[in-house]
């Protein structure tokens, strides 16, 4: 199954056609970013994936993008479909586990295949569930940050004097609303403060 898709790493590569990825089976492709794009995968912060021809997928299918470090499990990052033919996704590389970090300690360079991007054809229903889980994890993170900030503010006794509980609640509701409309607004690359 040769699908017309391509991807590129923002600021780090030109377009890489799907045919340049290694096809693992009829519905899975893998790109070794360590040896083909950048030896230091930390330089790769965002990837754009896009269909190169309209309506090239079955109507109930999408192309999911995953990342893997050191051969660990694949981590879902996002998808494209006929109705959403392109997207820019934060890579948010997972941290290597302790044993992998020990193995790498003596190496001058990362081995080929250490950092990989995978593309998979999957049913849109499954991708919608993965997107919901991704959004839920971000909402949980925002809640944890809000509660931590509230506790910090309380430690100074300034919460009540400043109306902090009300202000924090307004900030929280506004942030959650924006997160639901634009799930990647917190992780999208921005200029440093």
C-alpha positions in Angstrom: 0.0 0.0 0.0 1.9 3.1 -1.2 0.3 6.1 0.4 1.0 9.6 -0.9 2.2 11.3 2.4 5.3 13.2 3.4 6.7 14.8 6.5 9.3 17.3 7.5 11.0 18.4 10.7 10.4 22.2 11.1 13.6 24.1 10.7 15.7 20.9 10.4 14.8 19.1 7.1 13.2 19.3 3.7 10.1 17.3 2.9 10.7 13.5 3.3 8.3 11.5 1.1 6.6 8.5 2.6 8.5 6.3 0.1 11.8 7.3 1.9 10.5 5.7 5.1 11.1 2.0 5.7 7.9 0.1 5.2 7.5 -2.5 8.1 4.3 -3.9 6.7 1.3 -2.9 4.6 0.2 -0.2 7.1 3.4 0.8 9.0 6.4 2.9 8.1 9.5 3.9 10.2 12.0 6.7 9.8 15.3 6.5 11.6 15.8 10.1 12.5 19.1 9.6 14.3 21.0 8.7 11.1 18.8 10.4 8.4 17.7 13.7 9.9 19.8 14.8 12.9 22.2 12.9 15.1 20.9 14.7 18.2 17.1 14.0 18.2 16.6 16.8 20.8 17.0 19.2 17.8 13.9 17.8 16.3 11.0 19.5 18.2 8.2 19.5 15.7 7.2 17.4 12.7 4.8 18.3 9.9 2.9 15.4 8.3 0.7 15.8 5.3 -1.1 14.0 2.6 0.3 14.8 -0.9 -2.9 13.9 -2.8 -6.5 14.7 -1.8 -8.7 11.9 -0.5 -5.9 9.3 -0.7 -7.0 7.5 2.4 -10.1 5.3 2.8 -12.8 7.6 4.4 -12.7 5.9 7.7 -8.9 5.8 8.1 -6.2 8.2 9.2 -2.4 8.3 9.3 -1.1 8.3 12.9 2.4 9.5 13.9 4.4 8.0 16.8 7.9 8.4 18.3 10.2 5.9 19.9 13.5 6.3 21.8 15.9 3.4 22.2 13.5 0.8 20.9 11.0 1.5 23.7 7.2 1.5 23.1 5.8 3.9 20.6 4.2 7.1 21.9 1.3 8.6 19.9 1.7 12.3 18.8 -1.2 13.0 16.4 -2.8 12.1 13.0 -3.9 13.4 9.6 -6.9 12.3 7.5 -8.7 13.2 4.3 -10.7 15.9 6.2 -7.6 17.1 8.1 -4.8 16.5 5.5 -1.9 18.2 7.4 -0.7 19.0 10.9 2.3 20.2 12.8 2.9 18.0 15.8 5.2 18.5 18.8 7.5 15.5 19.1 8.0 15.7 22.9 10.5 12.8 22.8 10.2 10.4 25.7 13.2 10.2 28.1 15.2 7.0 27.7 14.9 4.6 30.6 17.8 4.2 33.1 19.4 1.2 31.5 19.3 2.8 28.1 21.0 5.9 29.5 23.7 3.8 31.1 24.4 2.0 27.7 24.6 5.4 26.0 26.9 6.9 28.6 30.1 5.7 27.0 29.1 6.3 23.4 30.4 9.3 21.4 27.3 9.3 19.2 23.8 7.8 19.3 23.4 4.5 17.5 21.4 4.3 14.2 17.7 3.8 14.9 17.9 5.2 18.4 15.3 7.9 17.7 12.5 6.9 15.3 9.3 8.3 13.9 6.6 5.8 13.0 3.5 6.3 10.7 0.6 3.9 10.9 -2.7 3.6 9.0 -5.5 3.3 11.6 -9.3 3.6 11.9 -10.5 7.1 12.6 -12.5 5.8 15.6 -9.4 4.6 17.3 -7.5 7.8 16.5 -10.4 9.9 18.1 -10.0 7.8 21.3 -6.2 8.5 21.3 -6.9 12.2 20.8 -9.3 12.2 23.7 -6.7 10.5 25.9 -4.1 13.1 24.8 -6.5 15.9 25.7 -7.4 14.4 29.0 -3.7 14.1 30.0 -3.2 17.8 29.1 -6.2 18.7 31.2 -4.8 16.8 34.1 -1.5 18.5 33.7 -3.2 22.0 33.7 -5.1 21.0 36.9 -1.9 19.9 38.6 -0.2 23.2 37.7 -3.2 25.3 38.9 -3.4 23.5 42.2 0.4 23.8 42.7 0.2 27.5 42.0 -2.8 28.0 44.3 -0.9 26.2 47.1 2.2 28.4 46.5 0.1 31.5 46.6 -1.6 30.4 49.8 1.7 29.9 51.5 2.2 33.7 51.3 -1.3 34.4 52.7 -2.0 36.6 49.7 -4.7 34.4 48.1 -7.7 36.0 50.0 -6.3 39.5 49.9 -5.9 39.4 46.1 -9.0 37.4 45.4 -6.6 34.7 44.2 -9.0 31.9 44.4 -11.4 33.7 42.1 -8.6 34.8 39.7 -7.1 31.3 39.7 -10.5 29.8 38.9 -11.0 32.3 36.0 -7.5 31.5 34.6 -8.2 27.8 35.0 -11.5 27.9 33.1 -10.1 30.1 30.4 -7.1 27.8 29.9 -9.3 24.6 29.8 -11.6 26.2 27.3 -8.6 27.1 25.1 -7.1 23.7 25.5 -10.3 22.1 24.3 -10.3 24.3 21.2 -6.6 24.1 20.5 -5.1 21.0 22.3 -1.5 21.9 21.3 -1.4 25.6 22.3 0.6 24.9 25.4 3.2 22.7 23.6 3.5 24.7 20.4 6.9 26.2 19.9 7.0 29.8 20.9 9.6 32.5 21.4 11.4 32.5 24.7 10.1 34.9 27.3 
